[in-house]
Each structure stands twice: as C-alpha cells, then as structure tokens.
Amino acid sequence: ALLPPPPHLATMRRPFPVLRLCAAALVAHAAAAEDICYVGYIMDRYCIDNEVLLDKPDVKALERPDLHSVHCLVDVGVCRDSGFDVLSDPATPGAPFCRAYSLDAAGTQAAIASARKVGSCRTCDPSGLVEQGYRATIRGRIVDASVVPAAIIVTQVLPEHMGCGLEGPSVPRHVNCERGIKPAPVPMPPSLGTPMPMPVSLGTPMPMPVSLGTPMPMPSATAPATPPILIDECEEDCAPCGGIIKYTCIVEEQACIDVNTSASSLSDWMCSCFAPAQGTAVAQVAVCMLNECTTDCSSCSFGTCSQAGQSCTDPDASAVSLSDWTCSCLAQVAVCMLDECTNDCDSCSFGTCSEAGQSCTDPDASAVSLFDWTCSCLAPAQGTAVASVAVCTVPPTPIPPTSVPPTPIPPTSVPPTPIPPTATAPPPTLIDECEEDCATCSGITCIVEEQACIDVNTSASSLSDWMCSCFAPAQGTAVAQVAVCTLPATPAPTRSQITPMPVSLGTPVPMPTSFDTPMPVSQGTPMPTSFDT
C-alpha cells in the first residue's frame, strides 16, 4: 500500500482552493459593478425551461425567438410571471440564440409595459403592430455574475432602434444556450511554481492473500415484477396523447390534470380553471365561470351594492367578461297619482265643471284622495264647489262715494238763517250691456254661440265694452263680438262619457181609465182671489 504524502507536500497543496475562491470572488465583484447595455429578443423563462414555445410547441424556444408571440409573452400568466431574459444573437448562422442577461422583477414589469405599447395582443395598446419577435434595448447593472446568465438590475427598457449609442452593446462574459441556471466558470489562479514530484513508491507493497476461505454462497436472484407503464398526458409527448397536451390548457391560462396516468387510460386529461374562477372539461378547454357579485377577485364588487342597500347582478358570469357587475335599486311601493279632473274614473268630474263654463282643479292628485275635485267660477264671477257645479255670483262694481264738504258758517250774534237742504246728486246710471236691451248691448250674441257674456264696467258712460268669453276647457275672449275658442291639448271628458244614473220618482199615481164620472165639486170655503197673504 502507498503511504500518505509527506507533510510538506500536503501543506503546499492547501493554498490552492483558497486562492481559487479568492480569485472567483474578485472576478464576480468586478463583473457585478459593471453597467451594461444590450439589444436582443426578450424571452420568458417558462418557454426557455420548456425548450419549446408555448403557443408553437413544434418550435424550439432558443432556435426561433422571432416566432415567439407577444400574446404568449405578456398575456399568458405562466409566461408573464416566470421572468424575462434578453437573448444574444448567434455568432454564426444556424447556431442557437443564447441567454445573455437575466432581468430582475422590476425590469420584467418594465419590459411587459414596453411590449404592450408596441405589440399586438389582448392587453396591448390598440396602436401596437408587433405580433411576434419582440426586441428591446436593455440598460442595467450586473448584480450577480456568479451565475449564467448574469443577473442585472434594469434601469431602462427602450425600443430596439434606440440602441446603445456610440459605445455599442456590452459583450457578455458568459452566455447560456440551454435552459436552467449554470454557475459561472471559475478562473484558474496563476502558477505558483513547478509542483514537487510525488514518489512512485515509498516501500514494498504488502502481498494480498490469495484466498481468505470458501466464499459464502449467494442466494438465487428473483426477477423483479415489471412496473406498470404510466403516461401523464399533461406532461409527456406521446403518440396517443397527440403531442404535449398541457399546452392546450396553458394557452388559455388553465391547469392540465391527468386524473389517471395508467397507459390504459388515455384521453382522460382535463383542463381546470384557476381560482377564483370555476370550471373543468375533459380533453378540451374548460369554460371558466366567475360571478363577480359572490366571488372575491380584483374586478369583483366586494359588497359595494349590498352596503348601499342595493342588489348585485352579474349579467355575464364567464371569466372572460369582467367588471360588468351591476347594482340595482330594490323594489319600493309606488306613489299612485290620479287627477280627477283629467282622468276617467268613478270619482272623476267627467267634464262637469267645463260643461258649466267653470274650471276644474284637483287639490290632492294622489290616488287615495278621491271626490275632492272642485269647480270654480271664471273671473270676474266668484264661487266654488267640491265635487259639483259651483254657484257663481258677480260682485257689483263699487261706486266711489261723492262727498260734498259742508259750507262753514261764520259765527254771528244774529240767529242763523236756516240753510235749505242741498239736493243729493242722483246715483249714476248703471247699464249691464249683457243683461239689458239697449243699442250697444250684446243681446244674445254670446249666448247663441254658447259663450258667456261679461260686462266689465256697467257704468252708463262705458258702453260697448262687453265681451264674449269661451267656456272651459276652451279658451278665448273678444270685446263686443263673438270670441274665437280654442281647445287645449288634452280635452276634458264630455258628458257623453258619463253613465247616467237612474232617478227614482217613486210609485206612479194610477190614472183613471174613464173620464165619464164628473169630478165632485166642494161647496165649502171659496178659493182666495189673492195670494199676497
């Protein structure tokens, strides 16, 4: 057997690991302090780790990033939330693209916002045109160079055409052309001299015994049972599966579940909606439902309607129709209105007031206040009546009194001479041109046309000022002539619409069937000749 090396040789070998670690730390620190600028395709780590594009399973992710859709990059949750890398272009045609730098969380969000401005996808701006192959200019600082690709803190995400200016793009120290994260290569320290040669032999080796005895017989091996063949249709790419099934679900942001992974149970995989949405479907995309009134989600009502005393309804409870929940006022007792002057009802006026040339008003138009309609006389006549025609009176025109101041009598010692009484001026003559028969009177001019006649001034000195006035609901007046009557937009019901009520006159008096018998004449007290008493 070989003896262990001398102590001085073992001591000389110990510094090498320490120096190697120190050199790696110095290199990583120098790289970490480096500011970088790079231009390239932006790829999500989910597609990189799966080696194929999610929306194009037959395309290798690092071979054709130009076919990677913006929809897959920023719309699909598993891709968007996995983080982004910026890829380096291949040095030679046909070579794969490699991962140059790994963006931090804030840089990934900035890249998502930039892609949505220029891209064409479900969440992109309407003006975006880029459908696939999103490229950008990335500026940042390396924070961890011990891994490949190196991790950076992004300071700016700019359009591709902005470029890196006169200094040009940075050159990555190392690139990763495969999935996963790899440690950065550790540089070897400089040579510390020629190592001392190790002795070939420090002694004669001890001879090994040829035999130590009879070997123990080994038990006969039993053939193990063949394990059952399992096929997870959501994870494996098999002919019966029709490709990698999980992409069917993932593209629609759903989970893929194979409830039975036995090789004899195929086509039983299902797509399942992520919470809070609900829904599953076997061997096809599920229809996800999300009631925003009863579920807790970012677009849900969160009790907004119920807190205001209102009901909440979601007219479209599918998970693709969001922020469409509606608050509705709860049903309340209606306030019923009934104007008994303009409507047709058992308690209504039926034009009673208008046919009498009077106006009709309902002081309380609520449906619980009935038979309170009122007829009012037209000016200058006065009079009102509830639920019946009013008795109208025209007040007389007041005559101002004529006062004659008395003649003062000077005091005298002579007995005063009696003053004969002064004759009182006769009252002025009044002529109502609507009621009297005179040359200027109206006669029956207004009445023939079924209009009212009004003499606004009955003084004998004020003639030809009578006027014809239309009965309500018609409107119109004219001085000393027939008025032109016009009806309002809503005519009042006429008397023809009133159901006449039978009037009982009592038991009829039987008439005699014969007039041959003369009526007896009373010989009593004679009839009076005067009825003045």
C-alpha positions as CSV (number, residue, x, y, z in Angstrom):
1,A,0.0,0.0,0.0
2,L,1.1,3.6,-0.7
3,L,1.9,5.7,2.3
4,P,0.4,9.2,2.7
5,P,2.5,12.1,1.2
6,P,4.9,13.9,3.4
7,P,3.6,16.8,5.5
8,H,5.5,19.4,3.4
9,L,3.7,18.3,0.2
10,A,0.3,18.3,1.8
11,T,0.9,21.8,3.2
12,M,1.9,23.1,-0.2
13,R,-1.4,21.9,-1.7
14,R,-3.7,23.6,0.8
15,P,-3.4,27.2,-0.6
16,F,-4.8,26.3,-4.0
17,P,-8.5,26.0,-3.1
18,V,-8.3,29.2,-1.0
19,L,-6.7,31.1,-3.9
20,R,-9.2,29.7,-6.3
21,L,-12.1,31.0,-4.2
22,C,-10.5,34.4,-3.7
23,A,-9.9,34.8,-7.5
24,A,-13.6,33.9,-8.2
25,A,-14.8,36.4,-5.7
26,L,-12.6,39.2,-7.2
27,V,-13.9,38.4,-10.7
28,A,-17.5,38.3,-9.6
29,H,-17.2,41.6,-7.7
30,A,-15.6,43.3,-10.7
31,A,-18.4,42.0,-13.0
32,A,-21.1,42.9,-10.5
33,A,-20.0,46.6,-10.6
34,E,-20.3,46.7,-14.4
35,D,-23.0,48.7,-16.2
36,I,-24.3,47.0,-19.4
37,C,-26.4,47.9,-22.4
38,Y,-27.7,45.2,-24.7
39,V,-30.1,44.8,-27.6
40,G,-31.9,41.5,-28.3
41,Y,-35.0,39.3,-28.2
42,I,-36.9,39.2,-24.9
43,M,-37.9,35.7,-23.9
44,D,-39.8,34.4,-20.9
45,R,-38.1,31.7,-18.7
46,Y,-41.1,29.4,-18.9
47,C,-40.7,28.8,-22.6
48,I,-37.0,28.6,-22.2
49,D,-37.2,25.9,-19.5
50,N,-39.8,24.0,-21.6
51,E,-37.5,24.3,-24.6
52,V,-40.4,24.9,-26.9
53,L,-42.7,27.9,-27.5
54,L,-45.9,27.6,-25.6
55,D,-48.1,28.8,-28.5
56,K,-46.0,26.9,-31.0
57,P,-45.0,23.5,-29.4
58,D,-43.1,22.4,-32.6
59,V,-40.7,25.4,-32.4
60,K,-37.6,25.4,-30.2
61,A,-37.6,28.4,-28.0
62,L,-33.8,29.3,-28.4
63,E,-33.8,28.5,-32.1
64,R,-36.6,30.8,-33.3
65,P,-37.3,33.6,-30.8
66,D,-38.5,35.6,-33.8
67,L,-41.7,33.4,-33.8
68,H,-42.4,34.0,-30.1
69,S,-45.8,35.9,-30.0
70,V,-46.3,39.0,-27.8
71,H,-49.5,37.4,-26.7
72,C,-47.6,34.5,-25.2
73,L,-45.1,36.9,-23.6
74,V,-47.4,39.3,-21.8
75,D,-51.0,37.8,-21.9
76,V,-50.4,34.2,-20.6
77,G,-49.9,34.2,-16.9
78,V,-47.4,31.3,-16.6
79,C,-45.1,33.0,-19.2
80,R,-45.6,36.6,-18.0
81,D,-44.9,35.7,-14.3
82,S,-41.9,33.5,-14.9
83,G,-39.5,36.4,-15.5
84,F,-37.6,37.5,-18.7
85,D,-34.2,37.1,-20.2
86,V,-32.6,39.1,-23.0
87,L,-31.1,36.8,-25.7
88,S,-27.8,37.2,-27.6
89,D,-27.9,36.8,-31.3
90,P,-26.0,33.8,-32.7
91,A,-22.4,34.3,-33.8
92,T,-22.9,32.1,-36.9
93,P,-26.0,31.4,-39.0
94,G,-27.9,28.4,-37.7
95,A,-26.4,28.5,-34.2
96,P,-28.9,28.8,-31.4
97,F,-29.7,32.0,-29.5
98,C,-28.2,32.2,-26.0
99,R,-29.3,33.9,-22.8
100,A,-27.1,37.0,-22.2
101,Y,-28.6,38.6,-19.1
102,S,-31.4,37.8,-16.6
103,L,-33.8,40.7,-15.8
104,D,-34.9,41.5,-12.3
105,A,-38.6,41.7,-11.3
106,A,-38.9,45.4,-11.9
107,G,-37.1,45.1,-15.2
108,T,-39.5,42.3,-16.3
109,Q,-42.5,44.6,-15.5
110,A,-40.9,47.4,-17.4
111,A,-40.4,45.1,-20.4
112,I,-44.1,44.0,-20.2
113,A,-45.2,47.6,-20.3
114,S,-42.9,48.4,-23.2
115,A,-44.1,45.3,-25.2
116,R,-47.7,46.2,-24.7
117,K,-47.1,49.6,-26.2
118,V,-45.7,48.3,-29.4
119,G,-47.2,44.8,-29.5
120,S,-50.5,43.4,-30.9
121,C,-52.1,41.2,-28.2
122,R,-55.2,41.0,-26.0
123,T,-53.8,43.5,-23.4
124,C,-51.7,45.6,-25.8
125,D,-52.5,49.2,-26.9
126,P,-54.7,49.4,-30.0
127,S,-51.9,51.1,-31.9
128,G,-49.4,48.2,-31.5
129,L,-48.3,46.3,-34.6
130,V,-45.6,43.8,-33.4
131,E,-47.3,40.4,-33.2
132,Q,-44.1,38.2,-32.6
133,G,-40.4,38.5,-32.1
134,Y,-40.3,41.4,-29.5
135,R,-36.8,43.0,-29.2
136,A,-35.7,45.8,-26.9
137,T,-32.7,47.8,-25.7
138,I,-31.9,46.9,-22.1
139,R,-29.7,49.1,-19.8
140,G,-28.8,48.0,-16.3
141,R,-26.1,46.9,-13.8
142,I,-24.8,43.4,-13.1
143,V,-25.6,42.4,-9.5
144,D,-24.6,38.7,-9.7
145,A,-22.0,37.4,-12.1
146,S,-21.6,34.0,-10.4
147,V,-24.4,32.6,-12.5
148,V,-25.0,32.4,-16.2
149,P,-26.9,34.3,-17.5
150,A,-25.7,37.1,-15.2
151,A,-28.4,38.8,-13.1
152,I,-28.9,42.5,-13.7
153,I,-30.9,45.3,-12.2
154,V,-32.7,47.0,-15.1
155,T,-32.5,50.8,-15.2
156,Q,-34.1,51.3,-18.6
157,V,-36.2,49.4,-21.2
158,L,-36.0,51.2,-24.6
159,P,-37.2,50.4,-28.1
160,E,-34.8,48.4,-30.2
161,H,-34.0,51.2,-32.5
162,M,-32.6,53.4,-29.6
163,G,-29.6,51.1,-29.4
164,C,-26.6,51.6,-27.1
165,G,-25.1,54.7,-28.7
166,L,-21.5,55.2,-29.6
167,E,-20.2,52.7,-27.0
168,G,-22.1,49.9,-28.6
169,P,-23.7,46.9,-26.9
170,S,-21.9,45.2,-24.0
171,V,-20.2,41.9,-24.5
172,P,-21.5,39.3,-22.0
173,R,-18.7,37.5,-20.2
174,H,-20.6,34.2,-20.5
175,V,-23.8,33.1,-22.2
176,N,-26.1,30.2,-21.5
177,C,-27.6,28.5,-24.6
178,E,-29.6,26.0,-22.6
179,R,-32.4,26.0,-20.1
180,G,-31.7,26.4,-16.3
181,I,-29.1,28.4,-14.5
182,K,-25.4,27.4,-14.6
183,P,-22.6,28.6,-12.3
184,A,-20.0,30.9,-13.9
185,P,-16.7,29.3,-14.8
186,V,-14.0,30.0,-12.1
187,P,-10.8,31.4,-13.5
188,M,-7.6,29.4,-12.5
189,P,-5.1,31.3,-10.3
190,P,-1.6,32.0,-11.8
191,S,1.0,29.2,-11.4
192,L,2.9,29.2,-8.1
193,G,5.8,27.1,-9.5
194,T,6.5,23.6,-10.5
195,P,5.0,21.1,-8.1
196,M,7.3,18.7,-6.4
197,P,7.2,15.2,-7.9
198,M,5.5,12.6,-5.9
199,P,7.4,9.5,-5.1
200,V,6.3,6.4,-7.1
201,S,6.7,4.1,-4.1
202,L,7.7,4.5,-0.5
203,G,8.0,0.8,0.2
204,T,7.3,-2.7,-0.8
205,P,3.6,-3.3,-1.1
206,M,2.1,-5.9,1.3
207,P,1.1,-9.0,-0.6
208,M,-2.6,-9.7,-0.8
209,P,-3.7,-13.1,0.4
210,V,-4.8,-15.4,-2.4
211,S,-7.8,-16.7,-0.6
212,L,-9.4,-16.0,2.7
213,G,-11.6,-19.0,2.7
214,T,-14.6,-20.5,1.0
215,P,-16.9,-17.8,-0.3
216,M,-20.5,-17.7,1.1
217,P,-23.0,-18.9,-1.5
218,M,-25.3,-16.1,-2.8
219,P,-29.0,-16.6,-2.8
220,S,-30.6,-17.0,-6.2
221,A,-32.0,-13.7,-7.6
222,T,-35.7,-13.4,-8.2
223,A,-36.7,-11.5,-11.3
224,P,-38.4,-8.2,-10.2
225,A,-42.0,-7.6,-11.2
226,T,-42.4,-5.4,-14.3
227,P,-43.6,-1.9,-13.1
228,P,-46.8,-0.7,-14.7
229,I,-46.4,1.7,-17.6
230,L,-47.5,5.2,-16.6
231,I,-48.3,8.1,-19.1
232,D,-49.1,11.5,-17.7
233,E,-50.8,13.0,-20.7
234,C,-50.3,16.5,-19.4
235,E,-46.5,16.2,-19.2
236,E,-45.4,13.7,-21.8
237,D,-45.2,13.9,-25.5
238,C,-46.7,10.6,-26.8
239,A,-48.4,9.5,-30.0
240,P,-51.7,8.6,-28.2
241,C,-51.6,12.0,-26.4
242,G,-51.4,13.9,-29.7
243,G,-48.5,15.9,-28.5
244,I,-47.9,17.7,-25.2
245,I,-51.5,18.2,-24.1
246,K,-50.8,20.7,-21.3
247,Y,-50.2,23.5,-23.8
248,T,-53.9,23.2,-24.8
249,C,-54.8,24.3,-21.3
250,I,-51.9,26.6,-20.5
251,V,-52.5,28.8,-23.6
252,E,-56.0,29.5,-22.1
253,E,-54.4,30.1,-18.7
254,Q,-55.8,26.9,-17.3
255,A,-54.2,23.9,-15.4
256,C,-53.9,20.5,-17.0
257,I,-54.7,17.4,-14.8
258,D,-54.4,13.7,-15.8
259,V,-56.6,12.0,-13.2
260,N,-55.4,8.5,-14.3
261,T,-51.8,8.1,-15.5
262,S,-52.2,4.5,-16.4
263,A,-51.2,3.7,-20.0
264,S,-54.5,2.0,-20.5
265,S,-56.4,5.2,-19.5
266,L,-55.9,7.8,-22.2
267,S,-57.8,11.0,-23.2
268,D,-58.9,11.5,-19.6
269,W,-56.9,14.6,-19.1
270,M,-58.8,17.7,-18.2
271,C,-58.4,21.5,-18.2
272,S,-59.3,23.1,-14.9
273,C,-59.8,26.9,-14.3
274,F,-57.6,28.6,-11.7
275,A,-59.3,30.0,-8.6
276,P,-61.3,32.1,-8.1
277,A,-62.8,31.1,-11.5
278,Q,-64.5,27.7,-11.6
279,G,-64.9,25.1,-14.4
280,T,-63.4,21.9,-15.7
281,A,-63.6,20.0,-19.0
282,V,-62.3,16.5,-20.1
283,A,-60.0,16.5,-23.1
284,Q,-60.8,20.1,-24.0
285,V,-60.5,23.7,-22.8
286,A,-62.9,24.4,-19.9
287,V,-65.4,27.2,-19.7
288,C,-64.4,29.3,-16.7
289,M,-67.2,31.0,-14.7
290,L,-66.7,33.8,-12.3
291,N,-69.7,35.5,-10.6
292,E,-68.3,38.9,-9.6
293,C,-71.1,39.5,-7.1
294,T,-70.4,36.5,-4.9
295,T,-66.6,36.0,-5.5
296,D,-63.6,37.8,-4.1
297,C,-61.4,38.9,-7.0
298,S,-59.8,42.1,-8.3
299,S,-62.7,43.0,-10.5
300,C,-65.5,41.9,-8.1
301,S,-68.0,44.2,-6.3
302,F,-66.7,43.4,-2.8
303,G,-70.2,44.1,-1.3
304,T,-70.4,47.6,-2.9
305,C,-74.0,47.1,-3.8
306,S,-75.2,45.4,-0.5
307,Q,-73.5,48.2,1.5
308,A,-75.6,50.7,-0.3
309,G,-78.8,48.7,0.2
310,Q,-78.9,47.5,-3.4
311,S,-78.8,44.2,-5.2
312,C,-75.9,43.0,-7.3
313,T,-76.2,41.1,-10.5
314,D,-73.5,39.8,-12.9
315,P,-75.2,39.6,-16.4
316,D,-72.3,37.5,-17.8
317,A,-70.7,35.3,-15.3
318,S,-68.0,33.9,-17.6
319,A,-64.4,34.6,-16.5
320,V,-63.7,36.5,-19.7
321,S,-66.4,39.1,-19.0
322,L,-65.1,41.2,-16.1
323,S,-66.2,44.4,-14.4
324,D,-69.7,44.1,-15.7
325,W,-71.5,43.6,-12.4
326,T,-74.4,45.9,-11.9
327,C,-76.0,47.5,-8.8
328,S,-79.8,47.8,-8.9
329,C,-82.2,49.6,-6.5
330,L,-84.5,47.4,-4.5
331,A,-88.3,47.4,-5.3
332,Q,-90.3,50.0,-3.4
333,V,-94.0,50.8,-3.1
334,A,-95.1,53.3,-5.9
335,V,-96.8,56.6,-5.2
336,C,-100.0,56.4,-7.3
337,M,-101.4,59.7,-8.7
338,L,-104.9,60.3,-10.1
339,D,-106.0,63.7,-11.3
340,E,-109.8,63.6,-11.1
341,C,-110.2,66.5,-13.5
342,T,-108.4,65.0,-16.4
343,N,-108.9,61.2,-16.0
344,D,-111.8,58.9,-16.4
345,C,-112.7,57.1,-13.2
346,D,-115.7,56.5,-10.9
347,S,-114.8,59.6,-8.7
348,C,-113.7,61.9,-11.6
349,S,-115.6,65.0,-12.7
350,F,-116.3,63.8,-16.3
351,G,-116.3,67.4,-17.6
352,T,-119.0,68.6,-15.1
353,C,-117.1,71.8,-14.5
354,S,-116.2,72.5,-18.1
355,E,-119.8,72.0,-19.3
356,A,-121.0,74.6,-16.8
357,G,-118.3,77.1,-18.0
358,Q,-116.2,76.6,-14.9
359,S,-112.7,75.4,-14.3
360,C,-111.8,72.1,-12.5
361,T,-108.9,71.6,-10.1
362,D,-107.9,68.6,-8.0
363,P,-106.1,69.9,-4.9
364,D,-104.8,66.5,-4.0
365,A,-104.0,64.3,-7.0
366,S,-102.9,61.2,-5.0
367,A,-105.0,58.1,-5.7
368,V,-106.0,57.9,-2.0
369,S,-107.7,61.3,-2.1
370,L,-111.0,61.0,-4.1
371,F,-114.1,63.2,-4.7
372,D,-112.1,66.3,-3.9
373,W,-112.2,67.9,-7.3
374,T,-113.5,71.4,-7.3
375,C,-115.5,73.6,-9.7
376,S,-114.5,77.3,-9.7
377,C,-116.3,80.1,-11.4
378,L,-114.4,82.1,-14.1
379,A,-113.5,85.7,-13.3
380,P,-115.0,88.1,-12.6
381,A,-117.6,85.7,-11.2
382,Q,-116.9,84.1,-7.8
383,G,-117.8,80.8,-6.3
384,T,-116.5,77.2,-5.8
385,A,-118.0,73.8,-5.0
386,V,-116.4,70.5,-4.2
387,A,-117.5,67.6,-6.5
388,S,-120.3,69.6,-8.0
389,V,-121.0,72.7,-10.1
390,A,-120.4,76.0,-8.3
391,V,-123.0,78.7,-7.8
392,C,-121.4,81.8,-9.4
393,T,-122.1,85.4,-8.4
394,V,-120.7,88.5,-10.0
395,P,-119.9,91.2,-7.4
396,P,-121.2,94.7,-8.1
397,T,-118.8,97.3,-9.2
398,P,-118.1,99.6,-6.2
399,I,-119.1,103.2,-6.8
400,P,-116.9,105.7,-5.1
401,P,-119.0,107.9,-2.8
402,T,-119.2,111.7,-3.6
403,S,-118.6,113.7,-0.5
404,V,-119.6,117.5,-0.5
405,P,-117.8,119.4,2.2
406,P,-120.2,121.5,4.3
407,T,-120.0,125.3,3.9
408,P,-118.6,126.8,7.0
409,I,-121.0,129.3,8.8
410,P,-119.2,132.2,10.4
411,P,-120.3,132.9,13.9
412,T,-122.8,135.7,14.3
413,S,-124.9,137.1,17.0
414,V,-127.8,137.1,14.6
415,P,-129.7,133.9,14.7
416,P,-128.5,131.8,11.9
417,T,-130.6,131.7,8.8
418,P,-131.8,128.2,8.1
419,I,-130.0,126.7,5.2
420,P,-132.2,124.8,2.8
421,P,-131.1,121.2,2.4
422,T,-128.8,120.6,-0.6
423,A,-130.2,118.3,-3.1
424,T,-128.3,115.0,-3.2
425,A,-126.9,114.2,-6.6
426,P,-128.7,111.3,-8.2
427,P,-126.8,108.0,-8.3
428,P,-125.1,107.3,-11.6
429,T,-127.0,105.3,-14.2
430,L,-125.8,101.6,-14.5
431,I,-126.2,99.6,-17.6
432,D,-125.2,95.9,-17.8
433,E,-124.9,95.5,-21.5
434,C,-125.1,91.7,-21.1
435,E,-128.4,91.8,-19.3
436,E,-130.3,94.8,-20.6
437,D,-131.7,95.7,-24.0
438,C,-130.0,98.7,-25.5
439,A,-128.5,99.9,-28.7
440,T,-125.0,98.9,-27.6
441,C,-126.0,95.8,-25.7
442,S,-124.9,92.3,-26.6
443,G,-128.3,90.9,-26.8
444,I,-128.0,87.2,-27.4
445,T,-124.8,87.4,-29.5
446,C,-122.7,85.4,-27.0
447,I,-125.4,83.0,-25.9
448,V,-126.2,81.9,-29.5
449,E,-122.5,80.8,-29.8
450,E,-122.6,79.1,-26.4
451,Q,-120.3,81.7,-24.8
452,A,-120.6,83.7,-21.6
453,C,-121.2,87.5,-21.8
454,I,-119.4,89.7,-19.3
455,D,-119.7,93.5,-18.9
456,V,-116.5,94.5,-17.2
457,N,-117.8,98.1,-16.5
458,T,-121.6,98.6,-16.0
459,S,-121.3,102.4,-15.9
460,A,-123.6,104.2,-18.4
461,S,-120.6,106.1,-19.6
462,S,-118.8,102.9,-20.5
463,L,-120.5,101.3,-23.4
464,S,-119.6,98.7,-26.0
465,D,-117.1,97.1,-23.5
466,W,-119.0,93.8,-23.1
467,M,-117.1,90.7,-24.1
468,C,-117.8,87.1,-25.1
469,S,-115.8,84.5,-23.2
470,C,-115.4,80.8,-24.1
471,F,-116.4,78.2,-21.6
472,A,-113.7,75.9,-20.2
473,P,-111.9,73.9,-21.3
474,A,-111.9,76.1,-24.4
475,Q,-110.1,79.4,-24.2
476,G,-110.7,82.8,-25.8
477,T,-112.3,86.2,-25.3
478,A,-113.4,89.1,-27.6
479,V,-114.7,92.6,-26.9
480,A,-118.1,93.4,-28.4
481,Q,-118.1,90.4,-30.6
482,V,-118.1,86.6,-30.6
483,A,-114.8,85.0,-29.3
484,V,-112.7,82.5,-31.2
485,C,-112.5,79.5,-28.9
486,T,-109.5,77.1,-28.9
487,L,-109.2,73.8,-27.1
488,P,-106.1,72.8,-25.0
489,A,-104.0,69.8,-26.0
490,T,-105.8,67.3,-23.6
491,P,-109.6,67.7,-23.9
492,A,-111.6,67.0,-20.8
493,P,-114.2,64.1,-20.9
494,T,-117.6,65.1,-22.2
495,R,-120.9,64.4,-20.6
496,S,-121.5,61.7,-23.2
497,Q,-118.9,59.6,-21.4
498,I,-120.9,59.8,-18.1
499,T,-123.1,56.8,-17.4
500,P,-126.5,58.3,-16.5
501,M,-127.8,57.3,-13.1
502,P,-131.5,56.3,-13.0
503,V,-133.6,58.7,-11.0
504,S,-136.5,57.1,-9.0
505,L,-139.6,59.2,-8.9
506,G,-141.5,56.9,-6.6
507,T,-144.6,54.9,-7.2
508,P,-146.6,56.2,-10.2
509,V,-150.1,57.6,-9.5
510,P,-152.8,55.5,-11.2
511,M,-154.6,57.3,-13.9
512,P,-158.4,56.9,-14.2
513,T,-159.4,54.7,-17.0
514,S,-162.6,56.6,-17.6
515,F,-163.5,60.3,-17.6
516,D,-167.3,59.8,-17.7
517,T,-167.8,60.4,-14.0
518,P,-167.6,64.2,-13.2
519,M,-165.2,65.3,-10.5
520,P,-167.0,66.3,-7.3
521,V,-167.0,70.0,-6.6
522,S,-166.6,71.1,-3.0
523,Q,-169.2,73.6,-1.8
524,G,-167.1,74.6,1.1
525,T,-164.9,77.6,1.6
526,P,-164.4,79.6,-1.6
527,M,-160.9,79.8,-3.1
528,P,-159.0,83.0,-2.3
529,T,-158.7,85.5,-5.0
530,S,-155.3,86.8,-3.9
531,F,-152.1,85.1,-2.9
532,D,-150.4,88.0,-1.3
533,T,-151.0,86.8,2.2
